[in-house]
Amino acid sequence: MNVVTQTVAAEPVSGVEMFVPLAKLKKSPKNARKVPHGEAAIEALAASIQHKGLIQNLVVEPETKEDGTPTGYYLVTAGEGRRLAMLLRAKRKQIKKSEPVRCWLDTANDPSEISLDENVTRTPMHPADQFERFRELADGKGWGAQEIGARFGVSAGVVKQRLRLGAVSPKLLQVYREDGLTLDQLMAFAITDDHDRQEQVFANLHHNREPWIIRRDMTASNVPATDRRALFVGADAYVEAGGNIIRDLFSEDRGGFFEDAGLLDMLAAEKLREVAEQVQAEGWKWAEAHIDYPHAHGMRRFYPRSVPLSDEDEARLEALSAEHDELAEGYSSYDEMPEDVAAKLEAVSDEIDAISAKRYAYDANVIAHGGAFVVLNHDGTVRIERGFVRAEDEALADPQPEPEEGDATEPQMGDDKQPEDGDEDEEPGKPISDSLTRDLSAHRTLALRVALAEQPDMALIALTHALTAQLFYSYAEAGCLEVRPTVTPLGSHADGIEDTPLAARASEQHEAWAERMPRDVADLWGFIVGLDEAKRTALLAHCAARTVNALRLPWDRKPRSLQTADRLAGALALDVAKDWTPTVDSYLGRVTKAHIVEAVTEGVSEDAARRIADMKKPDMAQAAEQLLSGTGWLPVALRTPEPGGVDPAPVEPEDTESVKQPPEVEDSEASYAVAAE
C-alpha cells in the first residue's frame, strides 16, 4: 500500500492512503446527504473515535481553484460525520486541529456517486444483534452502563434499556428477528429477565398482542408499587428483607412491581403488629393487627367522651392560639413563609392538636376491658379503630347504650358474586345481573349518604318529604330515607365497599359526631338543645344521611323510593364518577361483551369500540378499562338524571284499585322536584 503523508497536495495520486490535518478538511459541496447529521449521531461517533480510534478512514479529493490550482485543502467525499466528530473532539480540547486524520485519496470516481454509495449500499445491524452485543460487553468485559455508554456516545439509561432487551429469552429475540414481534412488544417482555415466564406468556398470547396486555400478564403474580402494602412497607425495607423489585425501563412504572407478594404480606403484617403493640401499651386489654378490616367482628363499640381540659392546658392552648395567629398573619400558605417561620408555625400547630386531643378520652373501664383494631388503609397508612369490646366484657366496660356505630363496624355477610361469562349464549340486550345491580346501587347509596350529609338544607327537604309521605299518603315506601331510623349495611351488597375512600369519609363523619355525644343518653336532649342552629342542622343532616337507601334488590321492589333517590341525586348534583371508576372487577368483567362495547362507544368513541369488538372477553374487559380510564363514564345505574329528564328507575305498574291515592299526589311530587332542583 502506498502511504503518503502530506499537508498540501501537489500532484495527487488517486488510490493512496494519506494523513491530512483536521484543519485542512472541508465538507464537499457534492455530498449526497443534505439533511445534516443529528447531534446524537455526532456524539456517538466522537465517543467511538475517542475510545477506539478512527475505524474507517475518510474519502477525500483535493480542493482546487477555478484555474485548477490546488488550495491545499481537501473536500470530504465520504465521512462527513466522522469529520464533524473530530471537530467536536477538537472543540473539547481532546485533540488539536492539527491532528492528522487518516484519509483515502480518490480522484478517479465521481464524488457525488461515492457519497451516495456510502449511504445507500449498506445494511444496518438488526436491533436484536445490537442488544445481544451490548449484553456480551457487559457480561464478558464486566463493563457497566456508564462505561459502555461513554464508548458508544449514548446515555447510561439507553445502555440499560439495550442490556435489558439483550437479556430477553433467545427464543423471543429470534421471533423478533423474524418480525414475529414488534420492538414495543419485546420491550413489554423485557420487564423481567425470567426467560421461562417470558416464553410462557408468549405461548399463551392470542391474536391480541398489545404491549400493555403483555406487561399485565408478565406481572400478574406481582404487586404494583402503588399497592397499599407496598406503600406501607416501603421499597427499602422490602429489598433489605430479600425482595426484588421489577422495574420497567421502557414505560412509567410508578415505582415498579414487588415480585414476592408473600414476603410483602409478611412484612406488612409484622409492621402492623408493631403498631398494635404500641396501641396496646396505651392500656387496652387487646389490640389486633389486620391488613383488611375484620368487618365480621360483631363487637360493640364505645367512643371517647368529652372531658374538660386542665387550667394549665387551657392557658397553654390560649397562648398557642394567639401565637399561631400572629405567625400566620399576612401569609395565605406555608409556601409563602420563610422556612424558619413555617417550621415554627408547624410546631405550634402540632402542639395545639396534641392539647386539643385531650378534650376527648375513653372511659377507663372501656380501655381496661376493650381493644383496638390496627388495619391498613387504602392509601397505605395505618388506621387505628379503638373502643371495641368483646361480648363477654361488655358488662364490665359500660352497660350504657352507645351511639349507633353504623355499617362501618357491623358484622357483614359475604356476597357470592360470580363474574358474568359473557362468551356463551350472549344477547346484545341481555340485562345486567342482579348481583351487579345490587353492587352498583350500593355504591350509589354510599355516595348519596356522603353528599346528603354535606348539604344540610337538602337533608331537611328529603327528611320532610319522607315524613310527609308516611303521614299523609296511603303508601309508606315513597321516600328513600329510612327514618325509622334504619341504617342498612352495604358490605353484604358490594365486596370491598367499606374499604374505599368514600367509606372512610362516611366513617369519619360519624365518629366526629359520636365523640361529641354525652355519655348518658339522658343528657342527649340537653346536648342537642345546647347546639347552635347550624350545628343542630348539621347533626340532623348527618342522621338523615345515614338512613339513605337506594339499593336495587330483586326481592325488594320499591319503584317510588328509587324514583325519589333519583330526584335526590339530581338535587344534590351527585357525581359518582369522582369516587367510582369502571374496572374489570367493579363492572367490565361482570357484564356481557355487548355491554362492554356499549360502554366504550359511549365513553370513548365508536372507532375505539370497533377495535376491541373481536377480542376475547377477558382481553376486551382489560382494554376497555384502559380506554375508559379518566373519561368519567358511568353505567346507567350510577348516573344522575338530568333535570327534567327521564328517571332511571321507572315506576312499575301497580294495582291502582287496591291503593286509593288522593288526586294531589302527582302534583305534590312535581312540586317536590321543583323545590329540590
C-alpha positions in Angstrom: 0.0 0.0 0.0 1.3 3.4 -0.8 1.1 5.7 2.2 1.7 9.4 1.6 1.9 11.9 4.5 1.4 15.5 3.2 -0.5 18.7 4.1 -0.6 20.2 0.7 -1.3 18.1 -2.4 0.8 19.0 -5.5 0.3 16.2 -7.9 -2.3 14.0 -6.2 -2.2 10.3 -7.0 -5.6 8.6 -6.7 -5.9 5.4 -4.6 -3.4 6.2 -1.8 -3.8 6.5 2.0 -2.7 9.8 3.4 -2.9 11.8 6.6 -4.4 15.2 6.4 -4.5 17.8 9.3 -8.1 18.1 10.6 -8.0 21.9 9.9 -7.3 21.1 6.2 -10.5 19.1 5.7 -13.8 20.6 4.4 -17.3 19.4 3.7 -17.7 18.6 0.0 -20.4 20.5 -1.9 -21.1 17.3 -3.8 -22.0 15.3 -0.6 -25.3 13.5 -1.3 -26.5 13.9 2.3 -28.4 17.2 2.5 -30.1 16.6 5.9 -27.4 17.1 8.4 -26.2 14.6 11.0 -28.0 14.8 14.3 -26.3 15.8 17.4 -26.7 12.4 19.0 -25.1 10.7 16.0 -22.1 13.1 16.1 -21.8 12.5 19.9 -21.7 8.7 19.3 -19.1 9.0 16.6 -16.9 11.2 18.8 -17.1 8.7 21.7 -16.3 5.8 19.4 -13.3 7.6 17.9 -12.0 8.7 21.3 -12.1 5.1 22.6 -11.3 3.1 19.5 -9.6 5.5 17.1 -10.8 6.1 13.6 -12.0 2.7 12.5 -13.0 3.8 8.9 -11.0 6.4 7.1 -12.4 9.4 5.2 -12.5 9.6 1.4 -11.3 12.9 0.1 -10.4 14.8 -3.1 -8.2 17.9 -3.3 -9.9 21.3 -3.4 -8.9 23.4 -6.4 -9.4 27.0 -7.6 -11.2 27.9 -10.8 -7.9 27.6 -12.7 -7.3 24.1 -11.3 -4.6 25.2 -8.8 -4.8 23.2 -5.5 -5.8 25.3 -2.5 -4.1 22.9 0.0 -7.4 21.8 1.4 -9.3 18.5 0.9 -13.0 18.0 0.4 -14.6 15.1 2.3 -16.4 13.0 -0.2 -17.4 10.2 2.3 -17.1 10.5 6.1 -18.5 14.0 6.8 -20.0 12.7 10.1 -16.6 11.5 11.2 -15.1 14.9 10.3 -17.7 16.6 12.4 -17.0 14.2 15.3 -13.3 15.0 15.1 -14.1 18.8 15.1 -16.2 18.2 18.2 -13.3 16.5 19.9 -11.1 19.4 19.0 -13.6 21.8 20.4 -13.5 19.9 23.7 -9.6 20.2 23.7 -9.3 16.4 23.3 -7.2 16.9 20.2 -5.7 19.8 18.3 -6.9 21.0 14.9 -3.6 19.9 13.5 -4.4 16.3 14.4 -3.6 14.1 11.3 -6.7 12.3 10.0 -6.3 9.1 8.0 -7.9 9.6 4.5 -8.2 7.8 1.3 -7.5 9.9 -1.8 -9.9 9.3 -4.7 -9.9 11.4 -7.8 -10.9 8.7 -10.2 -14.5 8.3 -9.1 -17.4 10.8 -9.2 -17.5 12.3 -5.6 -21.3 12.5 -5.7 -21.6 8.8 -6.5 -19.1 7.9 -3.8 -21.1 9.9 -1.2 -24.4 8.3 -2.4 -22.8 4.8 -2.4 -21.6 5.1 1.2 -25.1 6.0 2.4 -27.1 3.6 0.3 -25.2 0.3 -0.2 -25.1 -0.8 3.4 -27.3 -2.9 5.7 -27.8 -1.6 9.2 -27.4 -4.1 12.0 -30.6 -5.7 13.3 -31.5 -4.2 16.7 -31.6 -7.7 18.2 -27.9 -8.2 17.3 -27.1 -4.8 18.8 -28.9 -5.7 22.0 -27.0 -9.0 22.3 -23.6 -7.5 21.6 -24.2 -4.9 24.3 -25.1 -7.7 26.7 -21.9 -9.5 25.7 -19.8 -6.4 26.5 -21.4 -6.2 30.0 -21.1 -9.9 30.7 -17.7 -10.6 29.0 -15.8 -7.5 29.9 -17.6 -6.5 33.0 -18.3 -3.0 31.8 -21.2 -1.1 33.4 -23.8 1.0 31.7 -21.7 4.2 32.2 -18.6 2.9 30.6 -20.4 1.3 27.7 -22.4 4.5 27.1 -19.2 6.5 27.1 -17.6 4.2 24.5 -20.6 4.5 22.2 -21.8 8.0 22.9 -25.2 7.1 24.4 -26.6 7.7 27.8 -26.4 5.1 30.6 -30.2 4.9 30.5 -30.2 3.9 26.9 -27.5 1.3 27.6 -29.6 -0.2 30.4 -32.5 -0.5 28.1 -30.4 -2.3 25.4 -28.9 -4.6 28.1 -32.4 -5.4 29.3 -33.6 -6.2 25.8 -30.4 -8.3 25.2 -31.5 -10.3 28.3 -34.8 -11.4 26.8 -35.2 -15.1 26.0 -33.1 -16.0 22.9 -36.3 -17.7 21.6 -38.2 -14.4 21.7 -35.3 -12.5 20.2 -35.3 -14.8 17.3 -39.1 -14.3 16.9 -38.3 -10.6 16.9 -35.6 -11.0 14.2 -38.2 -12.8 12.1 -40.7 -10.0 12.5 -42.9 -12.0 14.7 -42.8 -9.4 17.4 -42.5 -5.6 17.3 -40.0 -3.7 19.4 -42.8 -2.4 21.7 -43.9 -5.9 22.3 -40.3 -7.0 23.0 -39.9 -4.2 25.5 -43.0 -5.4 27.3 -41.5 -8.9 27.7 -38.3 -7.3 29.0 -40.0 -6.1 32.2 -38.3 -9.1 33.8 -35.4 -11.3 32.8 -37.2 -14.6 33.7 -37.0 -16.5 30.4 -39.4 -19.2 31.4 -42.0 -16.6 32.3 -41.4 -14.7 29.1 -41.9 -17.8 27.0 -44.9 -18.9 29.0 -46.7 -15.6 28.4 -45.7 -15.6 24.7 -47.2 -19.1 24.3 -50.5 -18.0 25.9 -50.9 -14.9 23.8 -53.9 -14.8 21.5 -54.4 -12.6 18.4 -54.3 -9.5 20.6 -50.7 -8.8 21.5 -50.9 -5.2 22.7 -47.8 -4.3 24.8 -50.0 -3.4 27.8 -51.5 -6.9 27.8 -48.1 -8.5 27.7 -47.0 -6.3 30.7 -50.2 -7.2 32.5 -49.6 -10.9 32.0 -45.9 -10.7 32.8 -46.6 -9.0 36.2 -49.9 -10.9 37.0 -48.4 -12.5 40.1 -46.5 -9.4 41.3 -47.7 -6.4 43.4 -47.5 -2.9 41.9 -45.6 -0.3 44.0 -48.8 1.7 44.3 -50.5 -1.1 46.3 -51.2 -0.1 49.9 -49.0 -2.9 51.2 -46.0 -1.7 49.2 -46.6 1.9 50.2 -46.8 0.8 53.9 -43.7 -1.4 53.9 -41.6 0.7 51.6 -39.2 -0.3 48.9 -36.1 -0.1 51.1 -37.4 -2.5 53.8 -38.7 -4.9 51.2 -35.4 -5.1 49.4 -33.5 -5.3 52.7 -35.6 -8.4 53.5 -34.5 -10.0 50.3 -37.3 -9.0 48.0 -36.8 -8.0 44.4 -38.5 -5.1 42.6 -39.1 -5.4 38.9 -38.8 -2.1 37.1 -40.0 -1.3 33.6 -37.2 0.6 31.8 -39.5 1.4 28.9 -42.6 3.0 30.4 -43.7 4.8 33.5 -43.9 2.0 36.1 -44.7 4.3 39.1 -42.1 2.5 41.3 -42.1 -0.9 39.7 -43.6 -4.2 40.9 -42.8 -6.1 44.1 -42.0 -9.7 42.9 -42.7 -11.6 46.1 -46.3 -11.0 47.3 -45.9 -13.4 50.2 -42.9 -11.6 51.6 -44.7 -8.3 51.2 -47.7 -9.6 53.1 -45.5 -10.9 55.9 -43.6 -7.6 56.2 -46.8 -5.6 56.3 -48.3 -7.9 59.0 -45.2 -7.6 61.1 -45.1 -3.8 60.8 -48.8 -3.7 61.7 -48.2 -5.9 64.8 -45.6 -3.5 66.0 -48.1 -0.7 65.8 -50.6 -2.8 67.6 -48.2 -3.4 70.4 -47.8 0.4 70.8 -51.5 0.8 70.8 -52.0 -1.9 73.4 -49.4 -0.2 75.6 -51.9 2.6 76.0 -53.6 0.3 78.4 -56.0 -1.5 76.2 -56.8 -5.2 77.0 -56.0 -6.3 73.5 -55.0 -4.9 70.1 -55.3 -6.9 66.8 -53.4 -6.2 63.6 -55.1 -7.0 60.3 -54.3 -6.0 56.7 -58.0 -5.9 55.9 -60.6 -4.6 58.4 -62.4 -7.5 60.1 -65.9 -6.4 59.3 -67.5 -9.5 60.9 -66.1 -9.0 64.3 -69.6 -8.5 65.8 -68.3 -6.4 68.7 -69.9 -3.4 70.4 -68.0 -0.2 70.1 -67.5 2.6 72.6 -66.4 6.1 71.6 -64.3 8.6 73.5 -66.2 11.2 75.6 -65.7 14.9 76.1 -63.6 15.8 79.1 -62.6 19.2 80.4 -59.0 20.4 80.0 -56.9 21.3 83.0 -56.5 25.0 83.8 -52.8 24.7 82.7 -53.8 23.2 79.3 -56.5 25.8 78.7 -54.0 28.6 79.4 -51.4 27.0 77.2 -53.9 26.4 74.4 -55.0 30.1 74.5 -51.4 31.2 74.3 -50.6 28.9 71.4 -53.7 30.0 69.5 -52.6 33.7 69.8 -49.0 32.7 68.7 -50.4 30.8 65.8 -52.5 33.7 64.6 -49.5 36.1 64.9 -47.2 33.8 62.9 -49.7 33.2 60.2 -50.8 36.8 59.8 -50.0 38.1 56.3 -49.5 34.6 54.8 -52.0 32.5 52.9 -50.0 29.3 52.9 -46.8 27.7 54.2 -45.2 28.1 50.8 -45.2 31.9 51.2 -43.5 31.8 54.6 -39.7 31.9 55.3 -38.5 28.4 56.3 -38.0 29.3 59.9 -41.5 30.8 60.3 -43.1 27.8 58.6 -41.2 25.4 60.8 -42.2 27.3 64.0 -45.8 27.6 62.9 -45.9 23.8 62.2 -44.6 23.1 65.6 -47.2 25.4 67.2 -50.0 23.7 65.2 -48.8 20.2 66.3 -48.8 21.3 70.0 -52.3 22.7 69.6 -53.5 19.4 68.1 -51.9 17.5 70.9 -53.6 19.6 73.6 -56.9 19.6 71.8 -56.9 15.8 71.6 -57.1 15.8 75.4 -60.6 17.1 75.2 -61.7 13.6 74.3 -60.9 10.4 76.2 -62.1 6.8 76.6 -63.5 5.7 79.9 -61.0 3.8 82.0 -63.3 0.8 82.1 -63.6 0.7 78.3 -59.8 0.8 78.0 -59.3 -1.9 80.6 -61.8 -4.3 79.0 -61.7 -3.2 75.4 -59.4 -3.2 72.5 -58.5 -1.8 69.1 -58.0 -2.9 65.5 -54.9 -1.8 63.6 -55.6 -2.1 59.9 -54.1 -0.9 56.6 -55.9 2.0 54.9 -56.4 2.1 51.1 -53.6 4.7 50.8 -51.0 2.7 52.7 -51.4 4.5 56.0 -52.3 2.9 59.3 -55.8 3.1 60.6 -56.4 2.6 64.3 -60.0 1.8 65.4 -60.3 1.9 69.2 -63.1 1.2 71.6 -64.3 -2.3 70.7 -65.4 -4.6 73.5 -66.0 -8.3 73.2 -69.4 -9.7 74.2 -68.1 -11.3 77.5 -66.6 -7.9 78.6 -69.5 -5.6 77.8 -71.0 -5.6 81.3 -67.6 -4.7 82.7 -66.9 -2.0 80.2 -70.1 0.0 80.4 -73.7 -1.0 80.4 -74.9 2.3 79.0 -76.1 2.3 75.4 -73.8 3.9 72.9 -74.5 5.9 69.7 -75.2 3.7 66.7 -71.9 2.8 65.1 -73.4 2.1 61.6 -72.2 0.0 58.8 -68.5 0.6 59.1 -68.2 -1.8 62.1 -71.3 -4.0 61.9 -70.9 -7.7 61.1 -71.3 -8.3 57.4 -72.3 -11.3 55.4 -70.4 -12.2 52.3 -71.9 -11.8 48.8 -71.1 -14.6 46.5 -70.7 -12.7 43.2 -69.5 -14.5 40.1 -68.4 -12.7 37.0 -70.7 -13.0 34.1 -69.4 -15.4 31.5 -70.4 -13.3 28.5 -69.0 -15.6 25.9 -71.8 -18.1 25.7 -75.5 -17.6 25.0 -75.0 -13.8 24.8 -77.5 -11.3 23.6 -76.9 -7.6 22.9 -80.0 -6.7 25.0 -79.2 -9.1 27.9 -79.9 -7.3 31.2 -77.2 -6.6 33.8 -77.1 -9.3 36.5 -79.0 -8.8 39.8 -75.7 -9.1 41.8 -74.1 -6.3 39.8 -77.2 -4.1 40.1 -77.0 -4.5 43.9 -73.3 -3.8 43.8 -73.7 -0.6 41.8 -76.7 0.6 43.8 -74.7 0.1 47.0 -72.0 2.4 45.7 -74.6 4.9 44.7 -76.3 4.7 48.1 -73.0 5.4 49.8 -72.3 8.3 47.5 -75.8 9.7 48.3 -75.2 9.4 52.0 -71.9 11.4 51.9 -73.3 14.0 49.5 -76.5 14.5 51.6 -74.5 14.8 54.8 -72.6 17.7 53.2 -75.7 19.6 52.2 -77.9 20.1 55.3 -80.6 22.2 53.6 -81.2 19.4 51.1 -81.3 16.9 54.0 -84.2 18.9 55.5 -86.1 18.7 52.2 -85.5 15.0 51.9 -86.5 14.3 55.5 -89.6 16.4 55.2 -90.6 14.5 52.1 -90.1 11.1 53.7 -92.1 12.0 56.8 -94.9 13.6 54.8 -95.2 10.5 52.6 -95.7 8.3 55.6 -98.2 10.6 57.4 -100.4 11.9 54.6 -100.5 9.1 51.9 -101.6 5.5 51.9 -98.1 4.2 51.0 -95.0 4.5 53.1 -92.3 3.5 50.7 -92.3 6.7 48.6 -89.3 8.1 50.4 -85.7 6.9 50.1 -84.8 7.9 53.7 -85.4 5.1 56.1 -86.3 7.4 59.0 -87.3 4.7 61.5 -84.3 5.1 61.6 -82.6 2.1 59.9 -79.0 2.0 58.7 -78.7 -0.6 56.0 -75.1 -2.1 55.9 -73.7 -2.1 52.4 -70.9 -4.6 52.8 -73.0 -7.5 52.0 -74.1 -6.0 48.7 -70.7 -4.8 47.4 -67.5 -6.5 48.3 -64.8 -4.1 49.5 -67.1 -1.1 49.6 -66.2 -0.4 53.2 -62.5 -0.1 52.5 -63.0 2.7 49.9 -62.0 6.3 50.4 -65.7 7.2 50.3 -66.5 4.8 53.1 -63.7 6.4 55.1 -65.3 9.8 54.7 -68.6 8.4 55.9 -66.9 6.8 58.9 -65.1 10.0 59.8 -68.3 12.0 59.7 -70.0 9.6 62.1 -67.1 9.3 64.5 -66.7 13.1 64.7 -70.2 13.3 66.0 -70.0 10.2 68.2 -67.1 11.6 70.1 -69.1 14.7 71.0 -72.2 12.9 72.3 -72.8 12.9 76.1 -72.0 9.7 77.9 -75.5 9.2 79.3 -78.4 9.2 76.9 -80.4 11.1 79.4 -78.2 14.1 78.7 -78.7 13.9 74.9 -81.7 16.3 74.9 -79.8 19.0 76.7 -76.8 18.4 74.4 -78.9 18.9 71.3 -80.8 22.0 72.7 -77.4 23.5 73.5 -76.2 23.3 69.9 -76.5 26.4 67.8 -78.8 26.2 64.8 -76.0 25.5 62.3 -74.6 22.6 64.3 -78.0 21.2 65.1 -79.0 21.3 61.4 -75.7 19.6 60.5 -76.4 16.9 63.0 -79.9 16.4 61.6 -78.3 16.2 58.1 -75.9 13.6 59.3 -78.5 11.5 60.9 -80.8 11.7 57.8 -77.9 10.8 55.5 -77.2 7.6 57.5 -80.6 6.3 56.6 -80.4 6.7 52.8 -81.2 3.5 51.0 -81.1 3.5 47.2 -80.4 -0.3 46.9 -81.9 -2.0 43.9 -82.7 -5.5 45.1 -84.6 -8.2 43.0 -86.6 -9.2 46.1 -87.4 -5.7 47.3 -89.5 -3.8 44.7 -89.9 -0.2 45.7 -90.1 1.9 42.5 -91.3 5.1 44.1 -88.4 5.0 46.6 -86.0 4.6 43.7 -87.6 7.5 41.8 -87.1 9.7 44.9 -83.5 8.5 45.1 -83.0 9.7 41.5 -84.6 13.0 42.3 -82.4 13.4 45.4 -79.3 12.6 43.3 -80.3 15.3 40.8 -81.0 17.8 43.5 -77.6 17.1 45.1 -75.9 17.2 41.7 -74.4 13.8 42.6 -71.3 12.8 40.6 -70.4 9.2 41.4 -67.6 9.4 38.9 -65.5 11.2 41.5 -65.4 8.1 43.6 -66.0 5.2 41.2 -64.4 4.1 38.0 -65.2 1.2 35.7 -62.7 -1.6 36.1 -62.6 -5.2 35.4 -63.6 -6.0 39.0 -66.1 -3.3 39.5 -68.1 -3.6 36.2 -66.4 -4.7 33.0 -65.6 -8.2 34.0 -69.1 -8.8 35.2 -71.2 -7.8 32.2 -71.5 -9.2 28.7 -69.3 -8.2 25.7 -72.2 -6.3 24.3 -72.3 -4.1 27.4 -68.6 -3.5 27.2 -68.8 -2.4 23.6 -71.7 -0.1 24.6 -69.7 1.4 27.4 -66.6 2.1 25.2 -68.9 3.5 22.5 -70.5 6.0 25.0 -67.3 6.8 26.9 -64.8 6.9 24.1 -65.9 6.5 20.5 -67.4 4.1 18.1 -64.0 3.6 16.5 -62.5 2.5 19.9 -65.4 0.1 20.4 -64.9 -1.4 17.0 -61.2 -2.0 17.7 -62.0 -4.2 20.7 -65.2 -5.8 19.4 -63.5 -9.0 18.3 -61.4 -9.6 21.4 -61.9 -12.4 23.9 -64.0 -11.4 26.9 -61.0 -11.0 29.4 -58.9 -9.1 26.9 -61.8 -6.9 26.0 -62.5 -6.1 29.6 -58.9 -5.1 30.2 -58.7 -3.0 27.1 -62.0 -1.3 28.0 -60.7 -0.5 31.5 -57.7 1.3 29.9 -59.8 3.2 27.4 -62.4 4.3 29.9 -59.9 5.4 32.5 -60.3 9.1 33.2 -63.4 9.5 30.9 -65.9 9.8 33.7 -68.2 7.2 32.1 -70.8 5.6 34.3 -73.2 2.8 33.8 -76.9 3.9 33.8 -77.4 2.6 37.4 -74.9 5.1 38.7 -75.9 8.1 36.6 -77.6 11.2 38.0 -80.6 12.0 35.8 -80.6 15.4 34.0 -83.1 17.9 35.3 -86.4 17.3 33.6 -85.1 14.0 32.1 -86.4 10.5 32.4 -85.9 8.8 35.7 -83.5 5.8 35.6 -85.9 3.9 37.9 -89.3 3.7 36.1 -92.4 3.2 38.2 -93.7 -0.3 37.8 -97.5 -0.9 37.3 -99.5 -1.3 40.5 -103.0 -2.3 41.3 -104.5 1.2 41.5 -107.8 -0.2 42.8 -106.2 -1.6 46.0 -104.5 1.7 46.8 -106.7 4.7 46.6 -104.5 7.8 46.0 -105.6 11.3 46.5 -105.5 13.4 43.3 -102.9 15.7 44.8 -100.2 13.1 44.9 -98.8 13.7 41.4 -98.9 17.5 42.0 -97.1 17.2 45.3 -94.3 15.1 43.7 -93.9 17.6 40.9 -93.7 20.4 43.5 -91.1 18.4 45.4 -89.0 18.0 42.2 -89.1 21.7 41.5 -88.2 22.6 45.1 -85.3 20.1 45.2 -83.9 21.2 41.8 
